[in-house]
Amino acid sequence: MKHALLRIGAVGLASGLTAVVLLGVGRVILIGDLGIALPSFSQPGASASQSPRPTVSPAVLSDIATPNPSPATTATTATPEPSPAETATPRAAPLALTGFRFGGRSYVGIGVPDAGRSFAAPFAGTVEVRTYQFIDGEVRVGSNLTSVAFYPYISVVAADRKITYRPGTLGSVTELLVRDGTPVAAGDPLFRLVAPGRSSWTTFYSSSALYDVVVSLQAMPSGRDLDAAAYLGGG
């Protein structure tokens, strides 16, 4: 009798376990066919420790700030100053030269287009300065009549030639830059025209000779006329 009861109990337990297994399998199959997701049973502590990550939108070109250049890094364009060598020196207007003859001798009349023009020695030599006055219709050298204008003749005398300049009135028109007897080199200043005025030639010999300076050149010691224009150059 006891063994029979044990067998009946074992059979009942096995039947119950089989029923439970079949019930679980059927539930899984039914849920999978219906597309119902099984709820996940995660631990509460795991969800609390994992904080949601913020969603970051991708940066676009308009969101990127363009840095402003600092004053130290800003390139400045400076206007270059011209160097002295690059600065153009204004050229003096050319002299107007007119060759003519008077009393059998050759001369060059000079028209000076601007005041302040200086004349320099064309070659090395010794300066010779003579002053003339026109008194009672005569040209006089060495006179000293203060009421009458003085006219200078400025010459440079070398061993083989002599050049003579005849500018306008001494003081008001012509300023002497050398003294009589001074040795000069080529290029040394002789005189300057400080104001417009006719050469002494206009007063002494021909009122129609409208020259500012009259120049003559002779070979030394023969006195033969040479072409003074070669030393004047038209400028």
DOGU-160234 format. One line per field, with one value per residue: x, z, y of N, C-alpha, C in turn; residue number from 1. Coordinates in steps of 0.2 Angstrom, whole numbers, plus 5000, padded with zeros to 4 digits. Last residue first. Example, Ala and Ser with C-alpha at 12.3 -4.5 7.8 and 13.67 -1.06 7.14 Angstrom:
residues 2
n.x	c(5064:5066)
n.z	c(5035:5039)
n.y	c(4989:4972)
ca.x	c(5068:5062)
ca.z	c(5036:5039)
ca.y	c(4995:4978)
c.x	c(5064:5066)
c.z	c(5039:5039)
c.y	c(5000:4984)
n	c(2:1)
END
This chain:
residues 235
n.x	c(5358:5366:5380:5391:5403:5399:5397:5409:5421:5434:5445:5462:5471:5483:5487:5470:5455:5440:5423:5409:5392:5379:5363:5351:5347:5342:5347:5343:5353:5370:5380:5377:5364:5366:5377:5373:5358:5343:5334:5326:5337:5349:5360:5376:5393:5401:5405:5414:5416:5433:5440:5449:5457:5453:5454:5439:5428:5411:5398:5388:5373:5363:5353:5357:5372:5375:5365:5369:5384:5395:5409:5422:5436:5451:5465:5477:5477:5462:5451:5435:5427:5414:5410:5396:5391:5383:5374:5377:5380:5394:5407:5420:5429:5434:5429:5416:5409:5399:5389:5391:5395:5393:5405:5411:5423:5430:5438:5444:5450:5459:5454:5445:5429:5417:5410:5392:5378:5361:5345:5336:5323:5322:5327:5339:5348:5363:5374:5390:5402:5416:5421:5418:5409:5400:5389:5381:5370:5360:5351:5342:5343:5330:5325:5331:5322:5319:5323:5313:5318:5327:5336:5329:5314:5297:5290:5276:5263:5259:5247:5247:5239:5237:5242:5240:5226:5219:5205:5192:5186:5170:5161:5150:5138:5139:5143:5137:5139:5126:5119:5119:5109:5116:5113:5106:5116:5116:5111:5098:5099:5105:5096:5085:5089:5076:5067:5057:5043:5043:5033:5023:5020:5013:5023:5028:5017:5016:5029:5028:5017:5022:5032:5024:5016:5026:5030:5018:5016:5028:5025:5014:5019:5028:5018:5011:5021:5024:5011:5011:5022:5017:5006:5013:5020:5010:5004)
n.z	c(4643:4632:4633:4636:4630:4616:4615:4612:4600:4599:4592:4598:4607:4610:4621:4622:4613:4620:4621:4629:4632:4640:4648:4643:4628:4617:4609:4607:4611:4611:4620:4634:4637:4632:4639:4652:4651:4660:4672:4686:4700:4702:4695:4702:4698:4700:4708:4700:4688:4689:4701:4704:4713:4713:4707:4714:4721:4718:4717:4714:4707:4697:4700:4710:4710:4694:4680:4670:4663:4654:4655:4646:4646:4638:4637:4642:4655:4660:4668:4668:4672:4672:4673:4680:4681:4691:4688:4696:4708:4711:4701:4699:4686:4680:4664:4654:4639:4637:4640:4653:4657:4663:4670:4676:4684:4683:4689:4686:4693:4684:4682:4674:4667:4668:4684:4683:4687:4692:4693:4698:4686:4669:4656:4649:4634:4629:4615:4611:4598:4589:4581:4573:4579:4583:4580:4589:4594:4607:4618:4632:4643:4649:4666:4677:4683:4699:4704:4711:4722:4724:4733:4744:4743:4747:4758:4756:4766:4773:4779:4792:4798:4814:4826:4835:4835:4831:4821:4828:4822:4819:4827:4820:4815:4801:4799:4812:4822:4826:4842:4855:4868:4883:4889:4905:4917:4926:4938:4937:4931:4941:4951:4947:4934:4922:4914:4900:4893:4877:4864:4853:4841:4841:4841:4854:4862:4859:4863:4877:4881:4878:4887:4899:4898:4898:4911:4918:4914:4920:4933:4934:4931:4942:4952:4949:4950:4964:4969:4965:4972:4985:4985:4983:4995:5004:5000)
n.y	c(5627:5628:5627:5634:5631:5633:5646:5652:5648:5661:5673:5675:5679:5673:5665:5661:5663:5669:5672:5681:5684:5693:5691:5695:5705:5713:5725:5738:5746:5743:5747:5749:5743:5730:5726:5723:5714:5718:5708:5700:5695:5689:5679:5676:5670:5658:5642:5629:5622:5621:5632:5647:5660:5677:5690:5696:5684:5678:5681:5695:5697:5708:5717:5726:5722:5728:5725:5710:5702:5696:5686:5678:5667:5662:5651:5645:5647:5656:5666:5672:5687:5698:5714:5724:5740:5752:5768:5783:5789:5786:5784:5779:5770:5758:5762:5768:5772:5787:5796:5800:5784:5769:5759:5743:5732:5716:5702:5686:5671:5658:5641:5628:5631:5637:5643:5646:5656:5654:5662:5670:5670:5662:5662:5672:5673:5678:5680:5678:5685:5690:5705:5716:5723:5708:5695:5681:5668:5665:5654:5652:5639:5628:5628:5615:5601:5595:5579:5566:5555:5544:5549:5550:5539:5542:5531:5520:5518:5503:5493:5481:5467:5463:5459:5469:5470:5453:5449:5440:5423:5419:5406:5395:5394:5394:5381:5370:5356:5344:5344:5332:5327:5320:5304:5300:5290:5276:5274:5269:5257:5249:5248:5240:5229:5224:5216:5220:5212:5206:5212:5204:5197:5185:5176:5178:5174:5160:5156:5158:5150:5137:5136:5137:5125:5115:5116:5113:5100:5094:5095:5087:5075:5073:5072:5060:5051:5052:5048:5034:5029:5030:5022:5010:5008:5006:4994)
ca.x	c(5355:5359:5376:5385:5403:5401:5391:5407:5414:5431:5438:5457:5465:5482:5487:5476:5461:5445:5428:5414:5398:5383:5370:5352:5350:5338:5350:5339:5347:5364:5381:5383:5366:5360:5377:5376:5365:5347:5338:5327:5331:5344:5355:5369:5388:5404:5400:5414:5410:5427:5440:5443:5457:5452:5460:5444:5432:5418:5399:5395:5376:5369:5352:5350:5368:5378:5367:5366:5377:5393:5402:5420:5429:5448:5458:5475:5483:5467:5457:5439:5431:5417:5412:5402:5390:5389:5374:5377:5374:5389:5401:5416:5426:5438:5431:5422:5410:5405:5389:5391:5395:5391:5400:5411:5417:5430:5432:5445:5444:5459:5458:5449:5435:5417:5416:5398:5383:5368:5350:5340:5327:5320:5320:5338:5341:5360:5369:5384:5398:5411:5422:5423:5415:5400:5396:5381:5377:5360:5358:5341:5345:5336:5323:5331:5327:5316:5325:5315:5315:5321:5339:5331:5321:5303:5292:5283:5265:5262:5250:5246:5244:5234:5243:5247:5230:5221:5212:5194:5190:5176:5163:5157:5138:5136:5148:5137:5140:5132:5118:5123:5110:5113:5118:5105:5112:5117:5118:5100:5096:5108:5102:5084:5090:5083:5067:5064:5046:5043:5039:5023:5024:5009:5019:5032:5019:5011:5027:5033:5017:5016:5033:5029:5013:5022:5035:5021:5011:5027:5031:5013:5014:5030:5023:5008:5018:5029:5014:5006:5022:5023:5005:5008:5023:5014:5000)
ca.z	c(4650:4631:4633:4639:4637:4618:4616:4619:4601:4600:4595:4593:4607:4603:4622:4625:4614:4616:4622:4623:4633:4634:4648:4650:4631:4623:4611:4604:4615:4607:4613:4631:4639:4630:4632:4651:4651:4654:4670:4679:4697:4708:4693:4701:4700:4699:4706:4705:4692:4684:4698:4704:4708:4716:4709:4709:4721:4719:4721:4713:4714:4698:4696:4709:4716:4700:4685:4671:4665:4655:4656:4649:4645:4643:4635:4634:4651:4660:4663:4670:4667:4676:4668:4681:4677:4690:4689:4690:4705:4714:4702:4705:4689:4686:4669:4658:4644:4637:4633:4647:4660:4657:4671:4671:4684:4681:4689:4684:4691:4689:4680:4680:4667:4664:4679:4686:4682:4694:4689:4703:4690:4676:4657:4655:4637:4633:4619:4612:4605:4590:4586:4570:4579:4584:4579:4584:4592:4601:4615:4625:4641:4645:4659:4675:4679:4693:4704:4704:4721:4719:4726:4741:4745:4742:4757:4756:4760:4774:4773:4790:4793:4809:4820:4834:4832:4836:4821:4825:4827:4816:4827:4822:4822:4804:4798:4806:4821:4822:4835:4852:4861:4879:4886:4898:4915:4919:4937:4941:4927:4934:4952:4948:4941:4924:4921:4903:4897:4884:4867:4859:4841:4841:4835:4848:4862:4858:4856:4873:4881:4874:4880:4898:4898:4892:4905:4919:4913:4913:4930:4936:4927:4935:4952:4949:4944:4959:4970:4963:4964:4982:4986:4978:4988:5004:5000)
ca.y	c(5626:5630:5621:5636:5630:5626:5642:5652:5648:5654:5671:5673:5683:5676:5673:5665:5659:5670:5667:5680:5680:5692:5690:5696:5699:5711:5719:5732:5746:5742:5746:5752:5750:5734:5727:5730:5715:5717:5714:5701:5699:5689:5684:5674:5675:5665:5648:5634:5621:5620:5625:5643:5654:5671:5686:5697:5691:5677:5675:5692:5696:5703:5712:5725:5723:5725:5730:5717:5702:5703:5686:5684:5668:5667:5653:5645:5648:5650:5666:5666:5683:5693:5710:5719:5734:5749:5760:5779:5790:5782:5789:5778:5776:5761:5757:5769:5767:5784:5792:5805:5791:5772:5763:5748:5736:5723:5706:5693:5676:5664:5647:5630:5627:5631:5643:5643:5654:5655:5657:5666:5673:5663:5662:5668:5674:5673:5683:5674:5685:5685:5700:5711:5726:5716:5698:5687:5670:5669:5657:5654:5646:5629:5629:5622:5604:5599:5586:5570:5561:5543:5547:5556:5541:5541:5538:5521:5521:5510:5494:5488:5469:5466:5454:5467:5475:5458:5450:5446:5428:5421:5413:5396:5394:5400:5387:5373:5363:5346:5345:5337:5326:5326:5309:5301:5297:5278:5276:5276:5263:5251:5252:5248:5231:5226:5217:5218:5218:5205:5212:5208:5203:5191:5176:5179:5181:5165:5155:5161:5157:5140:5136:5142:5131:5116:5118:5120:5105:5094:5099:5094:5077:5073:5077:5067:5052:5053:5054:5039:5029:5034:5029:5012:5009:5012:5000)
c.x	c(5359:5355:5368:5380:5396:5402:5393:5401:5412:5424:5437:5451:5460:5476:5486:5482:5466:5451:5433:5419:5402:5390:5373:5360:5351:5341:5347:5341:5342:5357:5375:5383:5372:5361:5372:5377:5367:5354:5342:5330:5332:5337:5350:5365:5381:5399:5404:5409:5409:5421:5433:5444:5451:5453:5459:5451:5437:5422:5407:5396:5383:5372:5357:5349:5361:5374:5370:5369:5375:5386:5401:5413:5427:5441:5456:5469:5482:5473:5461:5445:5434:5420:5416:5404:5397:5387:5381:5378:5372:5382:5395:5411:5422:5435:5435:5423:5416:5406:5395:5392:5396:5390:5399:5405:5417:5423:5434:5439:5447:5454:5457:5453:5439:5424:5416:5404:5390:5373:5357:5344:5331:5325:5318:5331:5340:5353:5365:5380:5392:5408:5415:5424:5420:5407:5395:5388:5376:5367:5357:5348:5344:5337:5330:5329:5326:5322:5323:5317:5318:5317:5333:5334:5324:5309:5298:5285:5272:5264:5253:5250:5242:5239:5240:5248:5237:5225:5214:5201:5192:5180:5170:5159:5145:5137:5145:5142:5140:5133:5125:5122:5113:5114:5114:5110:5112:5113:5120:5107:5098:5106:5106:5091:5089:5083:5074:5064:5052:5046:5039:5029:5024:5013:5015:5028:5024:5013:5021:5031:5022:5015:5028:5031:5018:5018:5031:5026:5014:5022:5030:5019:5013:5025:5026:5013:5014:5026:5019:5008:5017:5024:5011:5007:5019:5018:5004)
c.z	c(4656:4638:4632:4639:4640:4626:4618:4620:4608:4601:4594:4596:4602:4603:4615:4623:4617:4618:4618:4626:4627:4636:4641:4652:4639:4626:4617:4606:4613:4612:4609:4624:4635:4631:4629:4643:4650:4655:4664:4677:4689:4705:4698:4699:4699:4700:4705:4703:4698:4689:4693:4700:4709:4711:4712:4711:4715:4719:4722:4719:4712:4705:4697:4705:4715:4706:4691:4677:4666:4657:4657:4649:4649:4641:4640:4632:4644:4656:4665:4665:4671:4671:4673:4675:4678:4686:4687:4691:4699:4712:4705:4706:4695:4689:4674:4663:4648:4642:4632:4640:4654:4659:4664:4673:4680:4682:4688:4684:4691:4687:4686:4677:4673:4664:4675:4681:4686:4688:4691:4699:4695:4680:4664:4656:4643:4635:4622:4617:4605:4598:4587:4575:4577:4584:4580:4584:4588:4599:4608:4622:4634:4644:4655:4668:4677:4689:4698:4706:4715:4718:4721:4734:4741:4745:4752:4754:4760:4767:4773:4784:4791:4804:4814:4828:4831:4832:4826:4826:4824:4821:4824:4821:4824:4812:4801:4805:4814:4821:4832:4845:4858:4872:4882:4895:4908:4917:4930:4939:4930:4931:4946:4948:4941:4931:4923:4910:4900:4887:4874:4862:4847:4841:4835:4842:4856:4858:4855:4866:4877:4875:4876:4890:4897:4892:4899:4913:4913:4910:4923:4933:4928:4930:4945:4949:4944:4952:4965:4964:4962:4975:4983:4979:4983:4998:5000)
c.y	c(5627:5628:5622:5631:5632:5625:5635:5647:5647:5654:5663:5671:5681:5680:5676:5661:5664:5665:5668:5675:5680:5689:5690:5695:5700:5704:5716:5725:5740:5741:5746:5752:5753:5742:5731:5731:5722:5718:5713:5708:5699:5692:5684:5680:5672:5670:5654:5640:5626:5618:5625:5637:5650:5665:5679:5694:5690:5684:5674:5687:5692:5703:5706:5719:5722:5727:5726:5720:5709:5703:5693:5684:5674:5668:5658:5648:5648:5652:5660:5665:5677:5688:5704:5715:5730:5742:5757:5772:5786:5783:5785:5783:5774:5767:5760:5764:5768:5778:5788:5801:5795:5780:5767:5752:5742:5726:5713:5697:5683:5669:5652:5637:5631:5628:5637:5643:5652:5652:5659:5661:5668:5666:5663:5668:5670:5676:5677:5678:5680:5685:5696:5705:5721:5718:5706:5690:5677:5671:5659:5657:5646:5637:5631:5623:5611:5602:5590:5577:5565:5550:5546:5555:5547:5543:5537:5528:5523:5512:5502:5489:5476:5469:5457:5463:5473:5464:5455:5447:5434:5425:5414:5403:5395:5400:5393:5379:5364:5353:5346:5338:5333:5325:5314:5306:5297:5284:5278:5278:5270:5256:5254:5251:5238:5229:5218:5220:5215:5210:5210:5207:5207:5198:5183:5180:5183:5172:5160:5161:5161:5147:5139:5142:5137:5123:5119:5121:5112:5099:5099:5098:5085:5076:5078:5073:5059:5055:5056:5046:5034:5034:5033:5019:5011:5013:5006)
n	c(235:234:233:232:231:230:229:228:227:226:225:224:223:222:221:220:219:218:217:216:215:214:213:212:211:210:209:208:207:206:205:204:203:202:201:200:199:198:197:196:195:194:193:192:191:190:189:188:187:186:185:184:183:182:181:180:179:178:177:176:175:174:173:172:171:170:169:168:167:166:165:164:163:162:161:160:159:158:157:156:155:154:153:152:151:150:149:148:147:146:145:144:143:142:141:140:139:138:137:136:135:134:133:132:131:130:129:128:127:126:125:124:123:122:121:120:119:118:117:116:115:114:113:112:111:110:109:108:107:106:105:104:103:102:101:100:99:98:97:96:95:94:93:92:91:90:89:88:87:86:85:84:83:82:81:80:79:78:77:76:75:74:73:72:71:70:69:68:67:66:65:64:63:62:61:60:59:58:57:56:55:54:53:52:51:50:49:48:47:46:45:44:43:42:41:40:39:38:37:36:35:34:33:32:31:30:29:28:27:26:25:24:23:22:21:20:19:18:17:16:15:14:13:12:11:10:9:8:7:6:5:4:3:2:1)
END
